Amino acid sequence: MRLDKTLCWDGELTVTRHDRETGTSFIIRLDSTRLGPAAGGTRAAQYASFGEALDDAGRLAGAMTLKMAVSNLPMGGGKSVIALPAPRNEIDQGTWKRILVLHAENIDKLGGNYWTGPDVNTNSSDMDLLNDTTEFVFGRSTARGGAGSSASNTSLGVFEAMKATALHRGLGTLDGLTVLVQGLGAVGSGLAVLASQAGARLLVSDTDSERLAWARQAGHDVVEIDNVRSTPCDIFAPCAMGGVIDSAVAGELPASAVVGAANNILADDEAGDILHQRGVTYAPDFVTNAGGAFHLVGREVLGWSEETVGARTRRIGDTLAEVYSIAESEDIDTDRAARILARRRIETAGTHPPHTRTAGISVDPKARARPTRSPVRDRAR
Ligand SMILES: NC(=O)c1ccc[n+]([C@@H]2O[C@H](COP(=O)([O-])OP(=O)(O)OC[C@H]3O[C@@H](n4cnc5c(N)ncnc54)[C@H](O)[C@@H]3O)[C@@H](O)[C@H]2O)c1
């Protein structure tokens, strides 16, 4: 039998559904539940084909497995993709609500083996709506018992990663170093404040003029968008979007280290290797930006206190030290080293038997709002 490449994905489970009324396709992929229930956001986007949407869900679910494992979170990796019939901003409120209710039904049927949160084109209000139907949701609004924005904790984690990387690279503390932050959004602006308080000189870049005005007022120097990757600095911090370092950029980047919040900073496999050959220390993004997961999953799924979330986030520097040690001893790039560390943690963990996974992570019932309405459960009654 000849199978399409997208169907030969070797994760644990793929769930798909199509809604003829709205023309929407739903995909949930569970890459691994070895460490606990799979967790990963819900991405809503238009795709050229169903295969492309399946591939995206699989790739993103795999990245979540690595992020959870390397961060020692008792969760696996999964991801949802909602393949929309039109751009998100052209979908009316009624249609969007129907789409979310159907998605929530799909999640609920997985019985706690998959938890979701916000991602591209979904936000905390959407998570509240999902939570009307299923309890397996994090990233809800504070009014609904959610943990609120994860951005400031992500900034803290990236800051810890930056300090650890500067030390590892022989640059000492951040005091006096030049840090270039690309993207002054929720995470980048918080990072800029922390790095500046630690004595770093800030270079910043953004497409938004209001954010640049804020930066100028704070005394930071602005770099033109097109010059970001050719401006010399000690630490380059991509905090806008992924794919900013391809092999060509890696070969020329005038920085000693790269430490940012953006997901998938490296555009291709060679980029990490080239940075390694050139002695540019790259802090793998799925290690540095885990503060967001600690905040949302920690508070809303695992029932952690704010103190525990903070303590776990400050240990991101220790995880990076382990990654750097593996990279040095095996003479490999740091991205590969982080994947090795994640896989070691997955392989040494016991397999969770089915139906005990949710119990195994001690979900705090007080931290959870029961769904007000569950079409799936209501039908079962
Ligand atoms: N928020 C979190 O907790 C979290 C957690 C993990 C990873 N991340 C990742 O970190 C990154 C930043 O997240 P955020 O929540 O701050 O997003 P955000 O949307 O608040 O900020 C992004 C900023 O980048 C700017 N920008 C866009 N294109 C740009 C460009 N070409 N050059 C310079 N600036 C540009 C935007 O104007 C905006 O200010 C994203 O890639 C996100 O996926 C965020």
The ligand as an SDF file (V2000), in Angstrom:
LIG
                    3D

 44 48  0  0  0  0  0  0  0  0999 V2000
    3.4700   35.5250   24.7540 N   0  0  0  0  0  0  0  0  0  0  0  0
    4.0690   34.4350   25.1950 C   0  0  0  0  0  0  0  0  0  0  0  0
    3.9340   34.0410   26.3640 O   0  0  0  0  0  0  0  0  0  0  0  0
    4.9780   33.6480   24.2780 C   0  0  0  0  0  0  0  0  0  0  0  0
    5.4150   32.3680   24.6990 C   0  0  0  0  0  0  0  0  0  0  0  0
    6.2680   31.6350   23.8530 C   0  0  0  0  0  0  0  0  0  0  0  0
    6.6640   32.1800   22.6280 C   0  0  0  0  0  0  0  0  0  0  0  0
    6.2170   33.4280   22.2420 N   0  0  0  0  0  0  0  0  0  0  0  0
    6.6590   33.9600   20.9650 C   0  0  0  0  0  0  0  0  0  0  0  0
    7.3870   35.1610   21.1940 O   0  0  0  0  0  0  0  0  0  0  0  0
    7.1550   36.0880   20.1470 C   0  0  0  0  0  0  0  0  0  0  0  0
    6.6270   37.3990   20.7300 C   0  0  0  0  0  0  0  0  0  0  0  0
    5.4120   37.1330   21.4070 O   0  0  0  0  0  0  0  0  0  0  0  0
    4.5040   38.3550   21.9360 P   0  0  0  0  0  0  0  0  0  0  0  0
    3.4530   37.7380   22.7800 O   0  0  0  0  0  0  0  0  0  0  0  0
    5.3770   39.4160   22.4880 O   0  0  0  0  0  0  0  0  0  0  0  0
    3.8640   38.8500   20.5580 O   0  0  0  0  0  0  0  0  0  0  0  0
    3.3240   40.3210   20.2320 P   0  0  0  0  0  0  0  0  0  0  0  0
    2.4190   40.1540   19.0810 O   0  0  0  0  0  0  0  0  0  0  0  0
    2.8130   40.9900   21.4710 O   0  0  0  0  0  0  0  0  0  0  0  0
    4.6470   41.1050   19.7850 O   0  0  0  0  0  0  0  0  0  0  0  0
    5.2750   40.9640   18.5570 C   0  0  0  0  0  0  0  0  0  0  0  0
    5.9310   42.3050   18.2410 C   0  0  0  0  0  0  0  0  0  0  0  0
    6.7500   42.1550   17.0790 O   0  0  0  0  0  0  0  0  0  0  0  0
    6.5420   43.2710   16.2460 C   0  0  0  0  0  0  0  0  0  0  0  0
    6.9470   42.9250   14.8810 N   0  0  0  0  0  0  0  0  0  0  0  0
    6.2400   42.2570   13.9430 C   0  0  0  0  0  0  0  0  0  0  0  0
    6.9840   42.1070   12.8240 N   0  0  0  0  0  0  0  0  0  0  0  0
    8.1830   42.6740   13.0920 C   0  0  0  0  0  0  0  0  0  0  0  0
    9.3760   42.8210   12.3520 C   0  0  0  0  0  0  0  0  0  0  0  0
    9.4970   42.3890   11.0980 N   0  0  0  0  0  0  0  0  0  0  0  0
   10.4160   43.4510   12.9330 N   0  0  0  0  0  0  0  0  0  0  0  0
   10.3350   43.9260   14.1920 C   0  0  0  0  0  0  0  0  0  0  0  0
    9.2220   43.8240   14.9440 N   0  0  0  0  0  0  0  0  0  0  0  0
    8.1590   43.1890   14.3990 C   0  0  0  0  0  0  0  0  0  0  0  0
    5.0780   43.6230   16.4150 C   0  0  0  0  0  0  0  0  0  0  0  0
    4.7990   44.9670   16.0230 O   0  0  0  0  0  0  0  0  0  0  0  0
    4.9230   43.4180   17.9220 C   0  0  0  0  0  0  0  0  0  0  0  0
    5.2720   44.5870   18.6500 O   0  0  0  0  0  0  0  0  0  0  0  0
    6.1890   35.4200   19.1710 C   0  0  0  0  0  0  0  0  0  0  0  0
    6.9480   34.8000   18.1540 O   0  0  0  0  0  0  0  0  0  0  0  0
    5.5210   34.3620   20.0360 C   0  0  0  0  0  0  0  0  0  0  0  0
    5.0930   33.2440   19.2630 O   0  0  0  0  0  0  0  0  0  0  0  0
    5.3910   34.1680   23.0490 C   0  0  0  0  0  0  0  0  0  0  0  0
  1  2  1  0
  2  3  2  0
  2  4  1  0
  4  5  1  0
  4 44  2  0
  5  6  2  0
  6  7  1  0
  7  8  2  0
  8  9  1  0
  8 44  1  0
  9 10  1  0
  9 42  1  0
 10 11  1  0
 11 12  1  0
 11 40  1  0
 12 13  1  0
 13 14  1  0
 14 15  2  0
 14 16  1  0
 14 17  1  0
 17 18  1  0
 18 19  2  0
 18 20  1  0
 18 21  1  0
 21 22  1  0
 22 23  1  0
 23 24  1  0
 23 38  1  0
 24 25  1  0
 25 26  1  0
 25 36  1  0
 26 27  1  0
 26 35  1  0
 27 28  2  0
 28 29  1  0
 29 30  1  0
 29 35  2  0
 30 31  1  0
 30 32  2  0
 32 33  1  0
 33 34  2  0
 34 35  1  0
 36 37  1  0
 36 38  1  0
 38 39  1  0
 40 41  1  0
 40 42  1  0
 42 43  1  0
M  CHG  2   8   1  16  -1
M  END
$$$$
